[in-house]
């Protein structure tokens, strides 16, 4: 075919790109940005991100105190196997009953519990008032199956609530809707239930619900200020909005989770069963994830397999960077002490939290870095916090589409100042912009980047 051959398509695109790269290299690094708003303007899809909406009342403490201690404690600590001892081992009530006369925690000191939580960076406490076995850890008027009928004969919930009040630590109680002890509970073999009513039972759902309501009223009336009610195990799927109305009328600062009698104030993803923390850039409603230091159980277990601290930090980090709270559990022994392994893990996680807390509390969602699915950002005025949620592939981190230089970049975990530049990179061929902010020289050889946060500071209010 006669005539000129025209070079088009991918070949010319590549030439144009090479010219762009050469020009960028000659021009040198771009100027520092004029303000944090300009950074946000460089990041597509960032403007629509919103964190969870506030309640606008006394429950808003929940957005300030983000890290809590969960405590599972009851008769099940005596055999030290699992908090669902009776259910998982198929015990009868007669087999379980002798534990009542063995509960005498001589080393229980609620003030030490609160001090331990505070030293681990925790800011509120939630303790089991009644688990699925039906045993009540307070001086309830509704059943004799309670702590006052053990050799201990002291109200555990009262002591913990008073210890929290003395230190101004928000106090919550856990309450199981399933009850393997109450004769009116309608057991039919759903999760956590007996397969059928037990000898002498009189299944009656309305009567049982009234029993629950009276107990919740006790706990919300007789124990000072309560900051939360943590329901669990409503396998009945029973709905009753009057529970919410009663709780909020008695305790206006109390948040209610979504496992009770309505949708609640917040969601409760548990362990790694719920993958929502892996898929969202930011939570669009209040969330409190829960995890235990023990892999096998929530209550004390004599032969526990403990999580590695790196696992717990990664679990906590991915939730809190997205705007959620984190409730980390430990189970005390029958004597009222926490195992040394639990204390060590709480201390390790707490050290990490205190180091990076600035990046997690009183912040909003930052720019969306769409090319980095394992990177989440939060923002406070002229500061962007870059949360690295997975191990590094290289000692550099590439923050496309950010392409503005910060005043400084600091790895908060170590205090190390990081080198950075805005680089035109081969992997950004045919992308817009064809360059990005690159953080360089991260100490990748010292670990797996567990819980790492980089603080990027931009000029404040410059014009």
C-alpha positions, 0 to 999 in steps of 0.5 A: 500500500502506497503512502505514509504509515501513521503511528497511532494507538498504544505506540503513540500513547507510550511516546506521549507518556515517555515525554511526560516522564522526561518533563517531570524529571527535568522539572523536579518535585512538585511544590508543597500543597497550599492546604489539606483541602488541596490534597483532598481535591487530588483524591477522587471519591474522597468527598462522599466519604462520611463517618458514622453519624453521632447520636446527638445526646449523652451516648456520644461518649461512644465516639470518644472512648474507642477501646474497651475491655470485655470481661466474660466471668461466671461459674464456667471459670471454675472448670476453665473450659469454655463459657458455654460449658453446659451447652457445649458439653451437654451437661444437665442442670444437675451436673452444673449445679455443684459449681454454685457452691464452689464460686469464691473468688478470694483474689477478685479486686475490681479496682485492680481490674479498672487499673489494668484496663486503664494501663492497657489504654482501655477507656470503658468496661463491659462485663457479663451480668448473665451468660447463657447458663442463666447464672446472675453475677448480681444480687437479683430479686428475680432468681436464686441462681445468683452470686449471693447464693455462692460462698462468695455472697457479694454482688460482683456487678455492684463492685465493678460498677462502683470501681468504674464510677470512682475512676470515671470509666464508662461501665456496660453490662452484657446480658444473654437472652438465652437462659438455660436455667430459667423454667419459662425459657422456651428451649427448642434446640436453637443455638445455645439452647437445650434441645427441649424443655427440661424436667419441671420447665414451664415454657412461657415466652411472655413470662420469660420476656417479663423476667428479662425486662425486670432484670434489665430494669434492676441493672439500669436502676440499682447500679448508678450510671450505666453507659451500655447494654450489650445483649447477646443470644436472641435466638428467639428473634423476639422484637420489643421496642419497649426495651429500648425505651425503658433503657434510654429513659433510665440510662440516657447515656447507655448505648444498646447493641444490635443483638437484643430486641431491635436494631440497636444503636450499633453493629457488633461484628465478632472475631473474624466471622464478619468480613465487613471491616475488610470491604468498607472504606469507612463504616457508615453507622456506629460499629463495635467489633469484639474479639478475645485474647483467647482463640478457643474461648471468651471465658477463662480456659486453662489450656488456652491458645492465645492469639499473637499480639500482631494478629490482635493489633491488625484486627483492631487497626482495620476496625478503628481506621474505618471509624469503629470501636474495638472491645477486646475480651479477657476471661478471669480465673475462678479466683478473680485474677487474669492469666499472665498471658492475657495481661501481657497481650492487653499491655502489648496491644495497649502500647500500640494504641497509645502510640497511634491513638492520635490517628484514630480518635477525633478524626474523619475519613481522609482521601480515598487512595483507590489504588491501595486497597489495604491503605486507609486514611484518616484526617485532622485539619492539615494532617493525613494519617496513612494506615497500613493494614497489611505487610509491605511488599517493598520498603516504599509505599505508593499513595496514588492518586495523592501527588502533593508533597507533605511538610513531613512524613513520620512513622508514628510507631517509631517516630522515624522521619520518612523520605518521600517524593512525588515520582513518575513511576512506570507502574503508573503508565497511562494513569491519571495523574501519572505520578504519586506520593511515594514514602521511602525507606520504611523499616520493612526488615524489622517486622511485618508493618503490623499496625503502622501509621504514617502521619503526613503533615501539610501546611496549615492555612497557607494561601 
